[in-house]
Amino acid sequence: MRAGRLRHRVTLQRPVDGAKDQYNQPTESFEQVATVWASVEPLRGREFFEAQQVNSEITTRIRCRYRRDLAGVEVNEWRIEYRGRTYEIDGPPINSRMEDRQLEFMCHERL
């Protein structure tokens, strides 16, 4: 993998179980797992009708160097933050060509 393509600084985050707000209600909070150099590539955008509203979604591929601690981890509830935007991860990371050089995350961002 050429280092020049990894020009975006992204943060991988995982959900924290048991987080509660001031009223003792469960909240969705995330903790930082790693901040890595990556390539962020928007692939396509679409609009769809859901809950009687028109919604927009952008599908994005995010590539980073291979990390042994992330390979094979169930990351469906994880997210990636980049420049104030939040990308939800759609499935497990893909070990490209099975060479242990890079991981690909297929993500989506709801607008």
Residue frames as qw, qx, qy, qz and C-alpha x, y, z in Angstrom:
[[0.000, 0.890, 0.456, 0.000, 0.00, 0.00, 0.00],
 [0.406, 0.439, -0.017, 0.801, 1.37, 3.37, -0.98],
 [0.300, -0.436, -0.508, 0.679, 1.60, 5.76, 1.97],
 [0.003, 0.023, -0.169, -0.985, 0.58, 8.76, -0.16],
 [0.380, -0.384, -0.641, -0.546, -2.96, 7.47, -0.45],
 [0.512, -0.551, -0.611, 0.249, -3.35, 7.38, 3.34],
 [0.220, 0.299, -0.082, 0.925, -3.77, 11.13, 3.78],
 [0.489, -0.570, -0.195, -0.630, -6.88, 11.24, 5.96],
 [0.069, 0.193, -0.790, 0.578, -6.74, 11.00, 9.76],
 [0.645, -0.347, -0.414, -0.540, -9.70, 8.91, 11.01],
 [0.246, -0.323, 0.719, -0.564, -10.78, 7.70, 14.43],
 [0.539, -0.173, -0.789, -0.238, -12.27, 4.24, 15.02],
 [0.345, -0.287, 0.466, -0.762, -14.78, 4.13, 17.87],
 [0.376, -0.200, -0.899, -0.099, -16.68, 1.34, 19.60],
 [0.498, -0.624, -0.220, -0.560, -19.83, 1.54, 21.72],
 [0.049, 0.274, -0.740, 0.612, -19.55, 1.61, 25.50],
 [0.520, -0.421, -0.714, -0.206, -21.94, -0.66, 27.37],
 [0.487, -0.532, -0.573, 0.388, -23.60, 0.58, 30.51],
 [0.174, 0.081, -0.044, 0.980, -23.32, 4.31, 29.84],
 [0.115, -0.712, -0.691, 0.056, -26.18, 6.23, 31.47],
 [0.098, 0.608, 0.091, 0.782, -27.32, 9.83, 31.44],
 [0.060, -0.262, 0.480, -0.835, -28.23, 12.05, 34.42],
 [0.710, -0.138, 0.091, -0.684, -31.68, 10.40, 34.61],
 [0.489, -0.264, 0.827, -0.081, -30.12, 6.92, 34.74],
 [0.813, 0.483, 0.184, -0.268, -31.33, 6.13, 31.23],
 [0.750, -0.074, 0.459, 0.471, -29.07, 4.17, 28.88],
 [0.276, 0.863, -0.136, -0.401, -27.29, 6.37, 26.34],
 [0.880, 0.378, 0.093, 0.272, -25.33, 5.65, 23.24],
 [0.139, -0.915, 0.347, 0.150, -21.73, 6.61, 23.87],
 [0.889, 0.389, -0.141, 0.196, -18.52, 5.60, 22.14],
 [0.544, -0.715, 0.310, 0.309, -14.89, 5.24, 23.14],
 [0.414, 0.778, -0.431, -0.192, -11.90, 5.81, 20.91],
 [0.971, -0.073, 0.188, 0.127, -10.11, 2.63, 19.81],
 [0.642, -0.142, 0.326, 0.679, -7.49, 4.03, 17.45],
 [0.294, 0.877, -0.019, -0.379, -6.62, 7.04, 15.32],
 [0.692, -0.057, 0.565, 0.446, -5.03, 5.97, 12.05],
 [0.148, 0.470, -0.406, -0.769, -4.05, 7.29, 8.64],
 [0.538, 0.335, 0.772, -0.041, -6.54, 6.14, 6.05],
 [0.024, -0.016, -0.551, -0.834, -7.99, 6.66, 2.60],
 [0.357, 0.457, 0.603, -0.548, -11.62, 7.86, 2.55],
 [0.009, 0.046, -0.681, -0.730, -13.34, 7.20, -0.79],
 [0.559, 0.322, 0.368, -0.670, -17.02, 8.08, -1.32],
 [0.272, 0.019, 0.890, 0.367, -18.46, 5.49, -3.71],
 [0.119, -0.433, -0.661, -0.601, -22.10, 6.41, -4.28],
 [0.200, 0.083, 0.431, -0.876, -24.98, 8.41, -2.91],
 [0.191, -0.368, -0.821, -0.393, -28.68, 7.65, -2.88],
 [0.378, -0.139, 0.254, -0.879, -31.97, 8.98, -1.68],
 [0.294, -0.219, -0.923, -0.119, -34.63, 6.69, -0.27],
 [0.500, -0.451, -0.115, -0.730, -38.08, 6.93, 1.25],
 [0.488, -0.132, -0.803, 0.315, -38.28, 5.71, 4.86],
 [0.195, -0.502, -0.626, 0.564, -40.74, 6.51, 7.64],
 [0.212, 0.862, 0.457, 0.052, -42.62, 8.88, 5.34],
 [0.123, -0.903, 0.201, 0.360, -39.50, 10.99, 4.77],
 [0.761, 0.596, -0.171, 0.191, -36.90, 11.29, 2.06],
 [0.638, -0.678, 0.287, 0.226, -33.46, 10.36, 3.41],
 [0.549, 0.740, -0.388, 0.031, -29.99, 10.53, 1.89],
 [0.842, -0.419, 0.309, 0.140, -27.10, 8.13, 2.36],
 [0.391, 0.772, -0.496, -0.074, -23.51, 8.05, 1.09],
 [0.983, -0.123, 0.056, 0.127, -21.65, 4.73, 0.79],
 [0.089, 0.883, -0.454, 0.077, -17.94, 5.10, 1.52],
 [0.937, 0.017, -0.243, 0.252, -14.90, 2.81, 1.51],
 [0.239, -0.889, 0.363, -0.143, -12.26, 3.54, 4.15],
 [0.903, 0.193, -0.298, 0.242, -8.88, 1.82, 3.84],
 [0.319, -0.852, 0.393, -0.134, -6.12, 1.72, 6.45],
 [0.285, 0.484, -0.823, 0.087, -2.99, -0.29, 7.10],
 [0.758, -0.204, -0.611, -0.105, -3.52, -3.80, 8.42],
 [0.258, -0.517, 0.547, -0.606, -3.91, -3.98, 12.17],
 [0.355, 0.000, -0.933, 0.061, -3.89, -7.35, 13.84],
 [0.077, 0.208, 0.698, -0.681, -6.13, -6.07, 16.66],
 [0.484, 0.341, 0.078, -0.802, -8.88, -5.08, 14.16],
 [0.418, 0.209, -0.765, -0.443, -8.76, -8.04, 11.78],
 [0.419, -0.195, -0.884, -0.064, -11.63, -10.44, 12.42],
 [0.015, 0.205, 0.596, -0.776, -13.24, -8.23, 15.07],
 [0.048, 0.656, 0.735, 0.166, -17.03, -7.86, 14.97],
 [0.187, -0.187, -0.071, 0.962, -17.32, -4.14, 14.21],
 [0.007, 0.555, 0.703, 0.445, -20.96, -3.87, 13.06],
 [0.269, -0.875, -0.399, 0.058, -21.84, -1.41, 15.84],
 [0.510, -0.381, 0.062, 0.768, -18.58, 0.53, 15.57],
 [0.350, 0.910, 0.222, 0.013, -18.21, 3.82, 13.75],
 [0.627, 0.033, 0.108, 0.771, -15.51, 5.92, 12.15],
 [0.005, 0.932, 0.211, -0.295, -15.20, 9.68, 12.53],
 [0.565, 0.102, 0.291, 0.766, -13.53, 11.87, 9.95],
 [0.090, 0.170, 0.124, 0.973, -13.64, 15.69, 9.89],
 [0.343, 0.073, 0.383, -0.855, -16.73, 15.84, 12.10],
 [0.721, 0.104, -0.357, -0.584, -18.62, 13.30, 9.98],
 [0.544, -0.251, 0.751, -0.277, -19.70, 9.94, 11.35],
 [0.577, 0.271, -0.647, -0.419, -19.59, 6.78, 9.24],
 [0.799, -0.217, 0.434, -0.354, -21.35, 3.63, 10.42],
 [0.000, -0.393, 0.887, 0.243, -19.49, 0.42, 9.57],
 [0.771, 0.116, -0.186, -0.598, -21.60, -2.07, 7.58],
 [0.984, -0.006, -0.168, -0.051, -19.68, -5.31, 8.16],
 [0.785, -0.468, 0.185, 0.361, -16.40, -6.89, 9.20],
 [0.033, 0.808, -0.413, -0.419, -13.17, -5.38, 7.88],
 [0.911, 0.411, 0.031, 0.004, -11.95, -6.90, 4.62],
 [0.536, -0.554, 0.488, 0.409, -8.35, -8.12, 4.51],
 [0.578, 0.716, -0.175, -0.350, -7.58, -7.17, 0.89],
 [0.670, 0.505, -0.541, -0.054, -6.04, -10.01, -1.09],
 [0.911, -0.406, -0.071, 0.013, -5.39, -11.81, 2.23],
 [0.653, 0.456, -0.284, 0.534, -1.91, -10.24, 2.32],
 [0.562, -0.650, -0.331, 0.391, -2.19, -8.60, 5.77],
 [0.399, 0.125, 0.087, 0.904, -1.30, -5.21, 4.27],
 [0.203, -0.131, -0.001, -0.970, -4.55, -3.25, 4.41],
 [0.120, 0.424, 0.848, -0.296, -8.06, -3.38, 5.83],
 [0.143, -0.249, -0.408, -0.866, -11.13, -2.06, 4.04],
 [0.139, 0.376, 0.714, -0.575, -14.21, -0.88, 5.88],
 [0.063, -0.435, -0.612, -0.657, -17.44, -0.49, 3.93],
 [0.074, -0.363, -0.537, 0.758, -19.40, 2.31, 5.62],
 [0.045, 0.661, 0.546, 0.512, -22.37, 4.57, 5.15],
 [0.110, -0.162, -0.316, 0.928, -23.17, 8.07, 6.28],
 [0.037, 0.707, 0.700, 0.097, -26.76, 9.18, 6.71],
 [0.168, 0.156, 0.026, 0.973, -27.40, 12.83, 5.92]]
